Amino acid sequence: MRRGVSMACACCWLVVGAASGACAENPPVQCTGAQSTSAQSTSTWDWLLGYLLDRILGIEKEPAATALARLGGSCLVLRADTAKLNAAILDDLRGDVRRVMRGARIPYSSLTARDGGLDVRVREPGDLPRAMTALATGPSGGALDLRDMGDGLIRLAPTPSDLDDRLTAALNQTIDTIRQRLQGLGATPAGVERHGADRILILLPGNKDPTRLAQVLLPKSELEFRLIDVSISPDAAQRNGAPPDAEVLYGFKIKYPYVVKTHVEIGGQDIADANASIDSRTQAPVVAFRFTPRGSRLFAQITQENVGRAFAIVLDHEVISAPVIREPILGGTGQISGNFTVEEASDLATRIRAGALPLGLIVVEQQVIEPAQKP
């Protein structure tokens, strides 16, 4: 896979123009332009008025890098977790191989992951040509390097160009999602750009809290509605293992164990909107949500068929809430409660609205940038 320019010290260079030892090894990112003395001396209030006027008149806004250097703010450098992405690609490929071999009625004795690819061993050597043909045309989702390794062993691996294409697509989608989350927080103007092979640079003029922003931007926010498995107690599942179609998950704040079905009844893509709200009965912060038409139909069906059962609202493999279905819920709306603070409810609603990140992200650097000094 191609290597990109390292961003480890991008923020440092952006502000002071100096290179540390690490910066000397990694070329800085060119993200600022020439700035005049008059631009540097503009006050924050004057800049804000000018920015609002420009928006009203349709004039292009000031670049985020220029605003950051003049006004101060935050800089975040994020790296994509390509190891998890590659593992997910192999998981998909493994499922495709099983489907193809089953459809072609070709028995195999093993299917194992190794060194970024899969090894499948056919049971009967005479089936090898047929297996090669089936696998060459069957698995979907990208180009494959397919090899006969001898002795009935077939090696499959995504090509480097296919991995690059998938990473590019995932990064582009991730950047779009980050922009939506920033808009939900009111953090504009902001620069969100890809730099190098696997990194994203975020510039946030006027914002001095990169830690909180990272807390909102980094979680994948995979929201799932799943049924609780009542065939075994949480204690027994912890001791002896959960049933094959279930797993033990823990609560969001109170780490109480739940035995949750692995099948996802409804996913975050079926939620049309979400907003922080206050429960009229408890006066506690909650997240009110509205399903898409498809989600409304699914939720109505699930609640009609499972009255009296508990279902889990799962976010990034933590159980946010596990209410009991008292009656069919047909209106297509609901709320998530979980002993939230107002800020937590607001952040969660923002993440749900923007959707799940297709990539895991790791903070490489975060810095608070001080505004340029007036001459």
MOQUIVEN-V34904 format. One record per backbone hydrogen bond with DSSP energy under -0.5 kcal/mol. CO is the residue of the C=O (numbers start at 1). NH is the residue of the N-H. Records with the same first field share a line. If there is no record, write none. Layout:
CO=NH ; NH
This chain:
7=10
9=13
10=14
11=15
12=16 ; 17
13=17
18=20
20=24
21=25
22=25 ; 26
25=27
29=31
36=40
37=41
39=42
43=47
44=48
45=49
46=50
47=51
48=52
49=53
50=54
51=55
52=56
53=57
54=58 ; 59
63=67
64=68
65=69
66=70
67=71
68=72
69=372
72=206
73=369
74=204
75=367
76=202
77=364 ; 365
78=200
79=362
80=82
81=85
82=86
83=87
84=88
85=89
86=90
87=91
88=92
89=93
90=94
91=95
92=96
93=97
94=98
95=99
96=100
97=101
98=102
99=103
100=104
101=106
102=105
105=107
107=123 ; 124
110=121
112=119
114=117
117=114
118=120 ; 156
119=112
120=122 ; 154
121=109 ; 110
123=125
124=127
125=128
127=131
128=132
129=133
130=134
131=135
132=136
133=137
134=138
135=139
143=159
144=146
145=157
147=149 ; 155
150=153
152=122
153=149 ; 150
154=120
155=147
156=118
157=145
159=163
160=164
161=165
162=166
163=167
164=168
165=169
166=170
167=171
168=172
169=173
170=174
171=175
172=176
173=177
174=178
175=179
176=180
177=181
178=182
179=183
180=184
181=185
182=186 ; 187
183=186
186=188
189=205
190=192
191=203
193=201
195=199
198=80
199=195
200=78
201=193
202=76
203=191
204=74 ; 207
206=208
209=213
210=214
211=215
212=216
213=217
214=218
215=219
220=357
221=223
222=316
223=268
224=226 ; 314
225=265 ; 266
226=312
227=261
228=230
233=237
234=238
235=239
236=240
237=241
243=246
245=262 ; 263
247=249 ; 260
249=258
250=319
253=255
254=256
256=251
258=249 ; 260
259=229
260=247
263=265
266=225
267=270
268=271
270=272 ; 292
273=290
275=288
277=286
279=283
284=279
285=340
286=277 ; 288
287=336
288=275
289=334
290=272 ; 273
292=296
293=297
294=298
295=299
296=300
297=301
298=302
299=303
300=304
301=305
302=306
304=307
306=309
309=325
310=228
312=226 ; 314
313=320 ; 321
314=224
315=318
317=250
318=315 ; 320
319=252
321=313
323=311
324=326
325=308
328=330
332=291
334=289
335=337
336=287
340=285
341=345
342=346
343=347
344=348
345=349
346=350
347=351
348=352
349=353
350=354
351=355
360=81
362=79 ; 364
365=77
367=75 ; 369
368=370
369=73
